[in-house]
Amino acid sequence: MTRELAIVIILFLSVITNSFGDFQDQMRSYHDTLYQRSWQHSSDESKDVNLRMPGVHPIKNDTYLCTAVNLGQRKQYIVGFKPFAEMHTAHHMLLFGCQVPADMAFSRDGKFWNCGDMGKGVCGNQGAGEKIIYAWGRNAPDLKLPKDVAFEVGGNSGIAYLVLQVHYGKVDQFVANPSLKDNSGVDLKTSFAPQKYVAGIKLLADGWSLIPPKKKAWHLDTGCQYGNGPVLHPFAFRVHAHTLGTVISGYRVRNGVWTLIGKGDPQRPQAFYPVKPDKQVDIQAGDTLAARCTFNSMQRDKITYIGATMADEMCNFYMMYWYEPNQNNMETGIPESACLYVDEARLMFPLDSDVPLQGSGVKMQMKRDFAEGPDESGQQ
């Protein structure tokens, strides 16, 4: 090869190499632009997070099973819930937010764990950061949150995983049919677009009392005093008890004045019912939250205890609320943790707190769409 030809070949290869390098840079820039456009486009998109039991077959009454989903590094905003369950199969379902689940058993992998009696529990690290996000029972319908209100999950929200817990009260149909599988669960409507207000749930519950037999109206009371958290705006409530429960009432107490947040019949569909807009109830520092559960034990011949089985009872009042995130300067970031227990003997409930609701469950209007949302003044 002559010296002149070698020089030409070297120059040619240099041009080709530089051109290919320019081409690679151009393609990287092109793909980066497409990625950024795709990210920007998807930032406002909504999607469904499906969390179902992966074909479970419980064979023991009062079985509690859990399965989880990993939310990933990107923050999401839950704006609605669509349950898939039937009350004769699932007694109730609860959805928890966890920093880490008690077991790395994910629905997508067909895995689950025992999270009831003698089980592993729901959230790991001894329940650190455990939050209730949703509850369902007695064929409750879909739930849509108010406009601009959402539960924050994923990312830096403190909730890295969601855990679905299903209570299988009676399992006769599973025992009778060895091939029967259950896929009860809930679909979550989420958005990547930040919402103006943050949603939360405060649970008022009595977990240690008993109900004597042959009582027509036996009361279990509970309450807490709200501390220096953000102003809370209740917009929905839910009640839960077993067969003896007749009515559950929840109140805000301010300067000795009792204001009803909600009253429900636990024998009706255990949905989240709207707080009446004309109530204009808010929860401020110094207010007391109080709940009374009333039970009829006339058909019982022995004491009934509060517990997790169908033979036991429960006394739960759930208050779903929203707040403005710029008001929340709490270190824990969880406003409901600012409500400290008060002695129920100090709670002087209104005389009509144990008066049952009129009508039957099938006649009750089941509006679950709170689409109007809060107005700019902070009122519903």
C-alpha angles and dihedrals in degrees: 000000000000121000091244093053092049091053091051092050092049092050091048093051090048091054092047093048094048091046091051090049091051089048091052091049090049092050092048090051090047094050092044089054092049091048092050091048091048091049092048091047094049095045091085097037123113125219141175124253107203117206115177137155105262099236099298126185112202115193101180127071116249094022116167115203129182136194130178145213127207110228097198130215099305120088116240133190120221110215102165146016129214113189124209106195143102123223095229089059104032117036090197142333130218128192116208133190114220139182085217129354122242088245131022090232111136129198093225089059093050092248134134141157142218106263099168133076110353088359132122097266126235109278126033128235089056092302096307111173094005112163132177110230103169141004132193136185144151096022096305113183132236120304124216119187123227120274113284092012125113145151110250115225137162126023112049094339093108090245110099097159138033119215123199115207120193123189112210102199101179121017102184093124091053093049090049093049114040091188095055114116130185129218101177114158147109137270115220121212105215138177133201090212113098113246125221097236132040121227127216142165128231115198120204108194142162109218106168111041134099137222118224119221124259096029119138096196116014117173130216112185132191137169149159138203117238117232135196100319128121120291107275122215113201113212103163140020138194133194130206133190136132130246098311096054115108105168138355122197130191127197146180114223117202123169090342094308116123116213119187115235095180145328123207144177109231091206090066124076104303097229131140104269121200122259105238110262092225090062093072089191120177131173117228135175110292095025120126124224114208136179133187125198118197122202135190110211098167090122094051123092097191141038117289116212131206106254150120102275130086089248089058129066135236133207111200133157114182119198116194113200145165131220139180108261093215088065093057110095095152117132092223093048089217112110094191089063088065091071109094125200119264128197107266090215087073093057112098102192122203115265093246094052091104098041107118121235118261122250131019133288095258090056094052114107110242106206110162100163112101092174097144092069130182121322125229092267091062095253126121 
